[in-house]
Amino acid sequence: MNAVNLADAKAHLSELVDRVEAGDAIDITRRGKPVARLTAVAKPRKPIDAALLEALTATMPAQSESATDLVRSMRDGDRY
């Protein structure tokens, strides 16, 4: 995380916003103490199309063993 003093933040706000969009988080300081943080806004989640999901799962073959047995075999196989 980067720290920028308030005067520099005012002078270079557009550049700081570009950096935040790219994934950085920036602390703004006043007299050496952090007073604010610039972070990106969370993007809205894409809604799930239930019909498409149902069509996809309908094409998948059924599993021969239960999920419990599958997880146990994976866990026990990786143990040693």
N, C-alpha and C positions, 0 to 999 in steps of 0.2 A: 504494500500500500504506500502511496506517495503522499507527502505533505507539502502544501503550498500555502504561503502566507496570504492574507486577505488582499493586500495591494496587488500581488501578482495574479491572484484569482480574478480580480476585477479587470485587469489589463488583458488577460488571456482566457476569458470565459469560453469563447467558441472552441478554442483548442482543448480546453479541459473537458468540455462536453463531448467532443470527438473521442477523446481518450476513454471516457466513461462508456460511451457506446461500444467501444472496442473491448470492454471488459474490465478496465481498471476501476479501482475505487480510490477516491482522492479525499484526503482530510484537508480542511481549510483551517489554518491556525491564525490566532491573534495573539501577538506578543509571545509566540512560541508554544502556546497551549491550543490544542485542538478544540474548535468550537462548532464545526459542521463537517458533514461527510457527503460527498457526491457519489451516488451509486446509480446504476442503470435501473430503469423501471422494469418490473417483471412483465414479460410478454404474456398476453392472454393465451390460455390453452385452447387447442383446436378441439372442437366437439367430436365425440366418437360416433360414427355412423353404425348404429346397432344392426341394421340389416346387412351391411357389408361384413361386419364382424361375424354375424351368424352364418353367412354364406361361406366365409373362410373356414370357420371351425367345422362346418358340415362336410367339407372336402377332406378333412384330416382323418387318417385311419384311427380306429380305437386302439388304446393301449392294452397290451395283454396282461400287464400287472397293475396292481393298484398304486396310487400315488404314494401311499405309505411305504409299501415294499420298495418302490423305486428309490425314494429318499433314503431309506435304511441301507440299501445296497450301495448307494453312492457314498454315504457317510462311512460305512464299514470298510469299503474298498479303499478309501483315501486315508484311513487311519494308519495303516502300516505300510 
